[in-house]
Amino acid sequence: MIILKDVSKIYRMGDNEFYALDHANMHVQEHEFVSIIGPSGSGKSTLMNIIGCLDEATEGEYFLDGQEIRSYSQTQLARIRNKKIGFIFQSFNLIGRMSAWENVELPLIYQRVPVRERRERVAQSLERVGLYERREHQPNELSGGQQQRVAIARAIAVEPTLFLADEPTGNLDSHTGEEIMGIFRELHEAGNTIVLITHDSGIASQAQRRINIMDGHVTEVD
Amino acid sequence: MLLESLKMAWVSVRGNKMRSFLTMLGIIIGVFSLTVLVSVVSSVSDSINGAVSRLAAPTVEVLIINDKGHPLTMDDLSAMENTGSIGSVSPESQFSLPIKSGYITKDAQVYCVAPMYQEIQAIKIGSGRFIKEPDMENHTQVVVVSADVTREVMKVARPQDAIGGHVTLGGYDFVVVGVIAEEKSDAVEELLYFSQSYNCYIPWNCAIRSFNQAQHINRFAISAAPGKSLADAQNELGAKLLERFDGDEEAFHLLNIDDALTSINTITATLSLLMGSVAGISLLVGGIGIMNIMLVSVTERTREIGIRKAIGATRSTILQQFLMESLMISLMGCAVGLLLSWGVLSLASSAVPNMSFRLSPGVMMLSAGFSSFIGLVFGLYPANKAAKMKPIDALRAV
């Protein structure tokens, strides 16, 4: 499902080369719930950007769903992000001037899903995270936990091959964080593939499998 | 997708009402000045054209500048009449004389003409008659006056009451035999013909006797023969006169109403273009305003752009979104500007009597086209800037 082969991300500053990611090898199988854990500055955001097709690796090969990502154009990458990846960010990343409903609807508009189907899928996703009643609220009228649930609903609506969560509980109190993790467990039980990036080993231990990252080096733990 | 981008653009325009309005202001003022200026010029020009072609009959006026010792006489004109394309011919000598009735004296414009002059200049008689052939033969001292003479000099209640009355022209007694029909005129016509009030028409022959008018004719007017064009008549007349004056083109001058209209139209077209371009420049400035605000907006919404790109917006989607926004702003500005100028033109129409300023569809289309052009052109740079952003960089923005 996800295969990284000797993937490096190198930043050049003058004559210095800095390996944000140093020959990383990892794989994630379908229906797996994997956590990637590492302290800040370990390169986990870089890893997440590459997995999420937001950034391209300098070296190595990355396969998503059996397709090599390297050769794709910006537009093709956008389509992959649109259809295959459901992002959940630490800072929720909802668009402020749009209601919960409109936020969830947005990726489906980009996919050109017909209106009727779109309405159904948005409603279902919002019901799934228990926020259907608050669909007309704008993000600033919702609590942090509710905002993150809207973000999860936005990912669910896409029906992605991969849920990619970057510190999803980082901005939330522990109780709300636990609720969010509950949703992820449910999603996993429903057969979805989830990659969760965190620095919190308590959170990481709720996944099936952990991958450690430190100074750009990835070590898989089974 | 188009509908969706429209909706998104609307959300964004609505979300920043004050800013959107201020951005629109440049376009509003530009469209407003463009449409008002062009409409006023074209209305005035239409009115002048209408007035000139309505008031002036299709005639060719001839001015003899140098008769080379062979002045034209009434006999020469009679010989010309009804030959080839030339129809009626009438001498037309004009001078100013005091007109007196009772204790009132005014300055009148006196035209010494032949009976055919009525037909040539399409003069409409309100009551009585125009000068007739017997008046010419008998040198009768009769006069046909304009309606204002009856009203302001003779002081009669109705124009027809003036028939048979007497006026003194330059010391000679004249009997009024006809009054010219009064036509409603608009503001421009009044302006054009303001100096030509108190018109009096007297027989040519009578003028020779009473006012020591020389026998020769320096000015006359012709009409085209039935079914012939005025241009043909003019050419024929020109050839005849050229022959008579030994091929000297400077000896006489032919003037027809179409030439006058053409020169008026050239002037108004130039004026229209000039004013239009000034207004166009203000529209252009409005466009720069749009670009400015859109650039600010792109910077402010970097994070939003990042989010959109992360969840799958392509470059062209973002480009389309921002272009749609600037297009919407400029077209809304255009609509408001058109509405405003429609209001002002309606007000002006009711304020200026007998004059209507209309918003022509052509001008409306022009301003809508120009506005969308400006919206697209000045939206392109900011939109492209937004579209080019890398998703990770844009997401990192606070």
Chai-1 contact restraints between the chains, C-beta under 6 A:
chainA,res_idxA,chainB,res_idxB,connection_type,confidence,min_distance_angstrom,max_distance_angstrom,comment,restraint_id
A,N49,B,I392,contact,1.0,0.0,6.0,A-B,restraint_1
A,L54,B,P391,contact,1.0,0.0,6.0,A-B,restraint_2
A,L54,B,I392,contact,1.0,0.0,6.0,A-B,restraint_3
A,D55,B,I392,contact,1.0,0.0,6.0,A-B,restraint_4
A,T75,B,T314,contact,1.0,0.0,6.0,A-B,restraint_5
A,A78,B,G312,contact,1.0,0.0,6.0,A-B,restraint_6
A,A78,B,T314,contact,1.0,0.0,6.0,A-B,restraint_7
A,R81,B,G312,contact,1.0,0.0,6.0,A-B,restraint_8
A,N82,B,G312,contact,1.0,0.0,6.0,A-B,restraint_9
A,F87,B,A310,contact,1.0,0.0,6.0,A-B,restraint_10
A,N93,B,I307,contact,1.0,0.0,6.0,A-B,restraint_11
A,I95,B,E304,contact,1.0,0.0,6.0,A-B,restraint_12
A,I95,B,I307,contact,1.0,0.0,6.0,A-B,restraint_13
A,R97,B,G15,contact,1.0,0.0,6.0,A-B,restraint_14
A,P107,B,I311,contact,1.0,0.0,6.0,A-B,restraint_15
A,P107,B,G312,contact,1.0,0.0,6.0,A-B,restraint_16
A,I109,B,E4,contact,1.0,0.0,6.0,A-B,restraint_17
A,Y110,B,G312,contact,1.0,0.0,6.0,A-B,restraint_18
A,Y110,B,A313,contact,1.0,0.0,6.0,A-B,restraint_19
